[in-house]
């Protein structure tokens, strides 16, 4: 591990379990898969089409453009192989503070 990174596996068992469970739940969602596929393809969401009633992604022939089937397969493999308990975070990120929420 590089000197400027923090490993989540240094968390206490309870905290590590809670963290990995939360991150795995987020990563396993359809929304995350769509986002990961967009990163892989380099094509943003505005080029993708969704059905207004079901809020599901329309099949490729209906889409104007966007991630390909292969991009979604890569995203799916990422979801399946992601190990939240092995995550490392740059320590410089601890300098960032959350902005207060405004009503």
C-alpha positions, 0 to 999 in steps of 0.5 A: 500500500502506498504511503498516501493511502488509507485501507478500509481493512484497517477499520474495526470489524463492525465498521468494516462490515457496515462499510462493505455492506453499504458500498456493495449495496450501492455498487450492485444497483442498476443505476450503478451499472448504468453509471459504470457503463457510461464511464467505460464508454465515455458517453454521458447519460444525456445520450441514453433513453429511458422509458418514462413509465418503467424508468428502465433503460430502453434497448440499444436500437431505441437509444440515440447513443450511449454505452454498448452491450459490451460496456454493460458487460464490463460494468456487470463484471466490475460489480461482480468482482468489486471488493469493497473490503480491499478499497484504498482511499487517498489520504488527501481526500480527508482534507475535504469537508462536506458542505452544509445542506441548504433548505 
